[in-house]
């Protein structure tokens, strides 16, 4: 892999070719990480219900059980 990077660094290319190569590399990395997450079943995002609770009435301020008299 080190030899491949070295040969890529020594290769003469135009700005357009460089940006295309860079974009392809970034897309490959992003796609690979997404594939790994799908295969392992782990996600980096949180569900909205985890962040904001179950909705209206899920907290004491919203009229939950803790605040009823």
C-alpha positions in Angstrom: 0.0 0.0 0.0 2.9 2.3 0.8 4.2 1.8 -2.7 0.8 2.6 -4.2 0.6 5.9 -2.3 4.1 6.8 -3.4 3.4 6.1 -7.0 0.2 8.1 -6.8 2.1 11.0 -5.2 4.7 11.0 -8.0 2.1 10.9 -10.8 1.6 14.1 -12.7 -2.1 15.1 -13.0 -4.2 18.1 -13.7 -6.3 19.8 -11.0 -9.4 18.2 -12.4 -7.8 14.7 -12.2 -6.6 15.4 -8.7 -10.0 16.5 -7.5 -11.6 13.5 -9.1 -9.1 11.2 -7.4 -9.6 12.9 -4.1 -13.4 12.7 -4.4 -13.3 9.1 -5.3 -11.1 8.3 -2.3 -13.4 10.1 0.1 -16.5 8.5 -1.4 -14.8 5.1 -1.0 -13.9 5.7 2.6 -17.4 6.9 3.5 -19.0 4.0 1.7 -16.7 1.5 3.4 -17.5 2.9 6.9 -21.2 2.8 6.1 -20.9 -0.8 4.9 -19.1 -1.8 8.1 -21.8 -0.1 10.3 -24.5 -1.9 8.4 -22.8 -5.3 8.8 -22.0 -4.8 12.5 -25.5 -3.4 13.3 -24.0 -0.3 15.0 -25.1 3.2 14.2 -23.5 6.5 15.2 -26.8 8.4 15.1 -29.3 8.6 18.0 -33.0 8.4 17.6 -35.0 11.4 18.2 -37.0 9.6 20.9 -33.8 9.0 22.8 -32.9 12.6 22.7 -36.3 14.2 23.4 -38.1 11.5 25.5 -41.4 9.8 24.6 -43.2 13.1 23.7 -45.7 15.3 25.5 -46.3 14.1 29.1 -43.1 12.2 29.4 -41.7 14.6 31.9 -43.0 16.2 35.1 -43.4 19.5 33.3 -45.5 17.9 30.6 -47.9 16.4 33.1 -46.2 13.2 33.9 -47.0 10.9 36.9 -44.5 12.6 39.2 -46.4 15.9 39.2 -50.0 14.7 39.5 -51.7 15.5 42.8 
